[in-house]
């Protein structure tokens, strides 16, 4: 089942390993970086249920990925309670069990239950220790996904224009398209994007969009 959503197309071309699922938890996006990280080609997973493909387990070895995933439900139905990053072990072909840090956010649909849920995966270099698991249980450790304060302790404040740019990025618009819509020069758009990345303390436009969805900036 191919994806045609423009924001997903932008996400697919990002530098992150990402996949997305529809309202039935079937995989509709599996980008090249995800292919490389999990050693599974997109043609082998598209249209399948995510829990059947990943079969992920938590830090205690218990099955984490299964039908009617409560974490996906949380991402779709409770935007005021964003999903915190969590460790997940997955059996990777020819590589054995690997640990990943997973972030999730929902791209809204006509109804919360129809939202597309995007997963961002980063490989962990080691299995979390018992201390790591204890710390992970503390909400303060996991919230927010990215700092809401600057390194100097100042609150993050976005200008009206920066919020406009962020909304455009979430819609998958290119720099040229944003410039045309907002009647500003492309170089001005790029400057606003750089300011956004700096303020949100992230390194990519995808990360900025994730932050925006999780903290209701768009």
C-alpha positions, 0 to 999 in steps of 0.5 A: 500500500503506497503512501501519498501524503506529502508530509510523509514524503518529506519525512521519508527523505530525511536523514532519520530511520523512520516508518509510519503506520495507518489507522489499522497499524499497517506500515505505509512508509518505510524509508531507506534509512529504516531499510538499512537499520533494520535490514528489511526492504520496504517491499517486504514490509509495506502493508503488513502490521507493524507488530508483525514486522518488528516483534519488539520487546521491552527492557525486561524481555516482554513482548512490547509490539502487539495488536492494538498498541497502546502507545500508538493509541496514546500518540493518536488519541491523547495529544496532551500526553506525548509519547516519551522516547523508549528503548525497544529490542528488535531482532535484525536479520543477520545482526541478531538482537539490537536495541533502539531508541524510539520516538513517536508522533501522530500526523492528524487526520480527519479523526484522531483514530485515523491519524498516521503514526510516525516512528523514529528509530535510533540505534542504541549502542548498548542494552539499558542497565537496570539503572537506566530502566529505573530512570526511564520510569521517571517522567521528568527524565523523559519529558520533554522530548527536546528541551523546552528551555534554552541552555541558559534556562530561558523559555523558548519563544517562537515568533509568529513568522517562525510558527508559520514556517513550522506549519509549512514544514509540517505540510511537507513544503519546500523552501521555495514553496514556503517563500512563495506562499509567505511572499518572502525570499527563499534566503529569508525562509532558510534563515527562519529555519535555522533560527527554529532549529537553534531555538528548539535545540534540534538538528533537522527539519524533521526533528523540528516537526516532531517537536512541534506536533508533540508540544502543540506548536502547530 
